[in-house]
Amino acid sequence: MKRVKKIVSLLSLLLMVVMLTGCLSIDMKVGKNGSLDMTYTIDTSQTQGMMSFKDIEKAIEDSVEGMNDTAGKKIAKLKGVKENKGKKTVTATVNVTDINKMGDGSFFGTVKEYRKENGRGLDNLVNTKDKSVKEDKVSDKLQMVYFPMGGTEQYGLIEVTVTVPGNIQYITDGGEIDKKNIVVFSGQDPLVVFKKGGGFPFWLLIIAAIAVVFFMMTRKKSSAPVSAAPAAEAPVQPPVQSDAPQSAPVQPPLQTPPAESQTAAPDDSGNNAAE
């Protein structure tokens, strides 16, 4: 009981800081599987020492533990809390494995599932052109995410940026679409209806791989004539080598003089004998 009161008091003090400073931004990145990465940035430049960095860090740690206690298991993990003394800000990063287990009414799933749970907010949506949309025009098959701000939205002091894994179709009236999958809220309960993205098609990866192989093969073929050029000149050389056998018949006449000297020798010896 004491722990609960301590958490409530710390969170109340943190909310007071937000109201005084007028600046708390939350960046929410929704995963395809319903996970969530949250980054809190608190401007402490106007707190006048009401809360130290350790107090803020403790409040965030206790809120994460409270989330896990509500879920009955560890679904939230505090990745880190950092203080930037130069900019006078405190940044905290929290990872949640399942939005539906947060215990504060947050939801991730299809519009059909949200309607079955009697979820609110579908009657206050606008399309990407900022035009109001009737609730019955919102398809059950679309995906959606919802985050209740617990009453803090009425002060308009908290800026929430939500990034969804798909193309935005409808948002809570008052939000501003920044990109096709990013919307910024200030003073509203964030509700985003989106068409689930399929990611990068696997078959395109296969085509890309085949294209690379084909390119490498054609490149090797184009370089083949250059390396074969010396081999093509080889047949031209035999006529040059054929001159060597033609010079061989010239040598026998060089050996005939000794034969003539041998025939002349008997004539001389014969003449000597006759004398």
C-alpha positions as CSV (number, residue, x, y, z in Angstrom):
1,M,0.0,0.0,0.0
2,K,2.8,2.3,0.9
3,R,4.5,1.6,-2.4
4,V,1.3,2.4,-4.4
5,K,1.0,5.7,-2.6
6,K,4.6,6.5,-3.3
7,I,4.1,5.8,-7.0
8,V,1.0,7.9,-7.1
9,S,2.8,10.8,-5.4
10,L,5.8,10.6,-7.7
11,L,3.6,10.5,-10.8
12,S,1.5,13.4,-9.5
13,L,4.7,15.4,-9.0
14,L,5.9,14.5,-12.4
15,L,2.6,15.6,-13.9
16,M,2.9,18.8,-12.0
17,V,6.3,19.4,-13.5
18,V,4.8,18.8,-17.0
19,M,2.0,21.4,-16.3
20,L,4.5,23.9,-15.1
21,T,7.0,23.5,-17.8
22,G,4.4,23.0,-20.5
23,C,6.6,20.5,-22.4
24,L,6.5,16.7,-22.4
25,S,6.8,14.9,-25.7
26,I,6.2,11.2,-26.2
27,D,7.3,9.4,-29.3
28,M,5.4,6.1,-29.8
29,K,6.5,3.6,-32.5
30,V,4.1,0.8,-32.9
31,G,5.4,-2.6,-34.1
32,K,3.6,-5.0,-36.5
33,N,3.2,-7.5,-33.7
34,G,1.6,-5.0,-31.3
35,S,4.8,-4.1,-29.5
36,L,5.7,-0.5,-28.6
37,D,8.8,1.6,-28.3
38,M,8.2,4.8,-26.3
39,T,10.6,7.8,-25.8
40,Y,9.7,10.4,-23.2
41,T,11.4,13.8,-23.4
42,I,10.8,16.1,-20.4
43,D,11.8,19.7,-20.4
44,T,13.2,20.6,-16.9
45,S,14.3,24.1,-17.7
46,Q,11.5,25.7,-15.7
47,T,11.2,23.3,-12.8
48,Q,13.3,25.5,-10.6
49,G,14.7,22.5,-8.8
50,M,11.3,21.1,-7.8
51,M,12.4,17.7,-9.1
52,S,15.9,16.4,-9.5
53,F,17.0,14.0,-12.2
54,K,16.9,11.1,-9.6
55,D,13.3,11.9,-8.7
56,I,12.2,11.8,-12.4
57,E,14.2,8.6,-13.0
58,K,12.6,7.0,-9.9
59,A,9.1,8.0,-11.0
60,I,9.6,6.5,-14.5
61,E,11.1,3.3,-13.0
62,D,8.1,2.9,-10.7
63,S,5.6,3.5,-13.5
64,V,7.3,0.7,-15.5
65,E,7.2,-1.6,-12.6
66,G,3.5,-0.8,-12.0
67,M,2.8,-1.6,-15.6
68,N,4.4,-5.0,-15.2
69,D,2.5,-5.6,-11.9
70,T,-0.8,-4.8,-13.6
71,A,0.0,-7.2,-16.5
72,G,1.0,-10.0,-14.1
73,K,4.2,-10.5,-16.1
74,K,7.1,-8.5,-17.5
75,I,5.9,-6.7,-20.6
76,A,7.6,-3.4,-20.1
77,K,11.4,-2.7,-19.9
78,L,13.1,0.6,-19.1
79,K,16.0,0.8,-21.6
80,G,17.5,3.9,-20.1
81,V,17.0,7.4,-18.6
82,K,19.4,10.1,-19.7
83,E,19.8,13.7,-18.6
84,N,21.1,16.4,-21.0
85,K,22.2,19.2,-18.7
86,G,23.0,21.5,-21.7
87,K,19.5,21.3,-23.1
88,K,18.0,20.8,-19.7
89,T,16.0,17.7,-20.7
90,V,15.5,14.2,-19.4
91,T,14.9,11.4,-21.9
92,A,13.6,8.0,-21.1
93,T,13.1,5.0,-23.4
94,V,10.7,2.2,-22.6
95,N,9.9,-1.0,-24.6
96,V,6.5,-2.7,-24.3
97,T,6.1,-6.2,-25.8
98,D,2.2,-6.1,-25.9
99,I,0.2,-2.9,-26.0
100,N,-3.0,-4.7,-25.0
101,K,-1.4,-5.8,-21.7
102,M,-0.5,-2.2,-20.6
103,G,-3.5,-2.1,-18.3
104,D,-4.5,1.5,-19.1
105,G,-7.1,0.8,-21.8
106,S,-4.5,1.0,-24.7
107,F,-5.5,-1.2,-27.7
108,F,-3.9,-2.7,-30.7
109,G,-5.7,-4.9,-33.2
110,T,-8.5,-4.7,-35.8
111,V,-11.4,-2.2,-35.8
112,K,-13.8,-5.2,-35.5
113,E,-12.1,-6.4,-32.3
114,Y,-12.1,-2.8,-30.9
115,R,-15.9,-2.5,-31.5
116,K,-16.5,-5.8,-29.7
117,E,-14.8,-4.3,-26.7
118,N,-17.0,-1.2,-27.0
119,G,-14.0,1.0,-27.6
120,R,-14.5,4.7,-27.8
121,G,-13.3,7.3,-30.3
122,L,-14.5,5.8,-33.6
123,D,-17.2,8.5,-33.8
124,N,-14.7,11.3,-33.8
125,L,-12.4,10.5,-36.7
126,V,-11.2,12.4,-39.8
127,N,-9.6,11.0,-43.0
128,T,-6.2,12.0,-44.4
129,K,-7.9,15.1,-46.0
130,D,-9.1,16.2,-42.5
131,K,-12.7,15.5,-43.4
132,S,-15.1,13.9,-40.8
133,V,-15.9,10.3,-41.4
134,K,-19.0,8.4,-40.2
135,E,-18.3,5.6,-37.8
136,D,-20.1,3.0,-40.0
137,K,-17.8,3.9,-42.9
138,V,-14.7,2.7,-41.0
139,S,-14.0,-0.9,-42.2
140,D,-13.8,-3.7,-39.6
141,K,-10.8,-5.1,-41.5
142,L,-8.5,-2.2,-40.9
143,Q,-5.9,-2.1,-38.1
144,M,-5.9,0.4,-35.3
145,V,-4.1,1.6,-32.2
146,Y,-5.5,3.6,-29.3
147,F,-3.8,5.3,-26.3
148,P,-5.8,7.0,-23.5
149,M,-4.0,9.9,-22.0
150,G,-5.7,9.6,-18.6
151,G,-7.1,13.2,-18.6
152,T,-3.8,14.9,-19.3
153,E,-5.0,15.6,-22.9
154,Q,-7.3,18.4,-21.6
155,Y,-4.3,20.6,-20.7
156,G,-2.8,20.4,-24.2
157,L,0.7,20.1,-22.7
158,I,1.6,16.7,-24.0
159,E,2.7,16.2,-27.6
160,V,2.4,12.6,-28.7
161,T,3.9,11.4,-32.0
162,V,2.6,8.0,-33.1
163,T,4.2,5.9,-35.9
164,V,2.2,3.0,-37.2
165,P,3.3,0.0,-39.3
166,G,1.1,0.9,-42.3
167,N,-0.6,3.7,-44.2
168,I,-2.9,5.9,-42.1
169,Q,-6.5,6.0,-43.0
170,Y,-8.2,7.8,-40.2
171,I,-7.1,9.7,-37.0
172,T,-8.7,11.4,-34.0
173,D,-10.0,14.8,-35.0
174,G,-7.4,17.4,-34.1
175,G,-4.3,15.4,-34.9
176,E,-1.9,16.3,-37.7
177,I,-0.6,13.7,-40.2
178,D,3.1,14.3,-40.7
179,K,3.8,11.4,-43.1
180,K,1.8,8.5,-44.4
181,N,2.5,6.5,-41.3
182,I,3.2,9.3,-38.7
183,V,0.7,11.5,-36.9
184,V,1.2,14.1,-34.1
185,F,-1.4,14.7,-31.4
186,S,-1.6,17.6,-28.9
187,G,-4.6,17.6,-26.6
188,Q,-6.3,14.5,-28.0
189,D,-6.5,10.8,-27.1
190,P,-4.4,9.3,-29.9
191,L,-6.4,6.9,-32.1
192,V,-5.0,5.9,-35.5
193,V,-6.7,3.6,-38.0
194,F,-4.4,2.3,-40.6
195,K,-4.0,-0.2,-43.4
196,K,-1.5,-2.8,-42.4
197,G,1.7,-2.6,-44.6
198,G,3.0,-5.8,-46.1
199,G,6.7,-4.8,-46.0
200,F,9.1,-5.4,-48.8
201,P,7.8,-8.2,-51.1
202,F,9.9,-11.3,-50.9
203,W,9.5,-12.0,-54.6
204,L,11.3,-8.7,-55.4
205,L,14.3,-10.0,-53.5
206,I,14.4,-13.1,-55.7
207,I,14.2,-11.0,-58.9
208,A,16.9,-8.8,-57.6
209,A,19.1,-11.8,-56.9
210,I,18.5,-13.3,-60.4
211,A,19.3,-9.9,-61.9
212,V,22.6,-9.7,-60.1
213,V,23.6,-13.2,-61.2
214,F,22.6,-12.4,-64.8
215,F,24.7,-9.2,-64.7
216,M,27.7,-11.0,-63.5
217,M,27.5,-13.7,-66.2
218,T,27.1,-11.2,-69.0
219,R,30.0,-9.3,-67.6
220,K,32.2,-12.4,-67.7
221,K,31.2,-13.1,-71.3
222,S,32.0,-9.6,-72.4
223,S,35.5,-9.9,-70.9
224,A,36.2,-13.4,-72.4
225,P,37.5,-12.2,-76.0
226,V,40.1,-10.0,-74.3
227,S,41.7,-12.9,-72.5
228,A,41.4,-15.2,-75.6
229,A,43.2,-12.8,-77.9
230,P,46.7,-14.3,-77.4
231,A,45.3,-17.8,-78.1
232,A,43.9,-16.5,-81.4
233,E,47.3,-15.3,-82.6
234,A,48.9,-18.6,-81.9
235,P,47.9,-20.3,-85.2
236,V,49.6,-17.4,-87.1
237,Q,53.0,-18.5,-85.7
238,P,53.5,-21.9,-87.4
239,P,54.3,-20.4,-90.8
240,V,57.2,-18.5,-89.1
241,Q,58.4,-21.8,-87.6
242,S,58.2,-23.6,-91.0
243,D,61.3,-21.7,-92.1
244,A,63.5,-23.8,-89.9
245,P,62.9,-27.1,-91.8
246,Q,63.7,-25.4,-95.1
247,S,67.1,-24.5,-93.9
248,A,67.9,-28.1,-93.1
249,P,68.4,-29.3,-96.8
250,V,71.0,-26.6,-97.2
251,Q,73.4,-28.4,-94.8
252,P,74.1,-31.6,-96.9
253,P,76.1,-29.7,-99.6
254,L,78.4,-28.6,-96.8
255,Q,79.3,-32.2,-96.1
256,T,80.2,-33.1,-99.8
257,P,83.7,-31.5,-99.8
258,P,85.1,-34.1,-97.4
259,A,83.7,-36.8,-99.7
260,E,85.6,-35.2,-102.7
261,S,88.8,-35.1,-100.7
262,Q,88.5,-38.8,-100.1
263,T,88.2,-39.6,-103.8
264,A,91.2,-37.3,-104.6
265,A,93.4,-39.1,-102.2
266,P,93.5,-42.4,-104.0
267,D,94.4,-40.6,-107.3
268,D,97.4,-39.0,-105.6
269,S,98.4,-42.2,-104.0
270,G,98.0,-44.0,-107.3
271,N,100.2,-41.6,-109.1
272,N,102.9,-41.9,-106.5
273,A,102.8,-45.7,-106.8
274,A,103.2,-45.5,-110.6
275,E,106.2,-43.3,-110.2
